[in-house]
C-alpha cells in the first residue's frame, strides 16, 4: 500500500516545483515581451475568426450536433428504454389488480373463532359467471380452518378450497366473482429466455405491502430442485422451476412472476434463504401449474398412479431384516419392498415383502423418488408397466395395471 501511495505524492511534488519555476520566469520578462505576445494573440484571434466564418459559409464545417450519428443512436436507445419502461409499467399496473392476498385463518382451541395465522399471495386466473378462481401455493393455506382472499387492503372475501396438491405446492380457491373485474393474462415460460426482464408481484411481509413489485431477470430455466413434502427432512419429490433474481420475500408465495408483456409465466414458490446467498428465487412454470389447476378443478385433487408398496433403498434396510434379502453379486442399487398394500396393483401382480425392484419399463430405479418421478411423469392411470425385481437371488418380471390413484 505504501509503495502505491508514494509515487503519487512524488508526482504532486514535481508538479509544484514546475509551477514555481514557471512563475519565476514570468517575473523576469519585460513589458516589451508582454506587448509582443498580446499583439500576436489579437492578430491570431482575428485570423481564426475570419477563417471560421468562411468555412461555415462554404459548408465545409457543419454543426456536429446536427449530424453526429452517435448522438442520434443515443437518442433512439433512450427513447426505446423509456418506451419499454412505460409499456412494462402499464402492463404491470393492469395485472396487479389480479394479484390478491391469501389469508390463512386458524384456531388455537375450541373456543377460538379463528384468527389470521399467515398471509400469502394468489393470482385470479379465471372468472366464470359469478365465480372467480385463484391459484396459490399449497403451503400458504396449509392447516387453515378457513381461507379469505384480500382483493385489496379494505376488501376481504371468503374462499372455498377446491383442492390442493402438496407435491407441486399448488392449491386452487374459488371466490364470489362479484368484486372481480380483472383476470390475469397467462403467458408462456417456454418462450422466455435467460436474461429476459421479469417482475415478481405479491404481498411481502403481509397485506400492508400488498401488490409490491420487484424487478429482475430470468437467471435460469428448467432448474430441478429436490423438495421435502412430508416434513421428514428427506427429498421425496423433484420440481422443475424458473430461477430469478427478482426479490421474493415471505408473503410473496403464490404471487406472479411476470414478463414484460404483463403475462404471468410462473408462480413464485420458494427461495434459498441463506446468509451467503442472494437473489435466488424460484417459480413454478405456468404450463406445469395449468395442468395441476385443470386436475384440481375437475377432480378436486391430482390423480396419480398407485403401485401400493412402501419401500426403502437397499443400503438403508435395518440390519435385522437385511438377512432376508438375497440378490446376486454386482446388484448394489434398487428398492426393497417393506410392505404390500392388500388389493393394490402390486398385490395383484404378485409382489411380496423383501422383493428388490431395480427397473420399471427398462428405466433403472435406485430410490422411491425415481419410482415416483417415472410413475407421475411418464405414465397415466390404466397404463400397464413392467417391473423387474429380484427374489431369492433370481431375476423376475411382472406387469402392473395402474388402475388406481393416490
Secondary structure, DSSP 8 states (H G I E B T S, - for coil): -HHHHHHHHHHHHHHHHHHHHHHHHHHHS-HHHHHHHHHHHHHHHHHHHHHHHHHHHTTSS--HHHH-HHHHHHHHHHHHHHHHHHHHHHHHHHHGGGEEEEEEEE-SSTT---EEEEEEEEEEEEEETTEEEEEE-HHHHTT-SEEEEESSSS-EEEEEEEEEETTTTEEEEEEEGGG------B--STT--TT-EEEEEE-TTSGGGTTEEEEEEEEEEEEEEEE-SSSSSS--EEEEEEEE-S---TT-TT-EEE-TTS-EEEEEEEE---TT--S-EEEEEHHHHHHHHHHHHHHSS---B---EEEEEGGGS-HHHHTT----TT----EEEEEE-TTSHHHHTT--TT-EEEEETTEE--SHHHHHHHHHHH--TT-EEEEEEEETTEEEEEEEE---B-
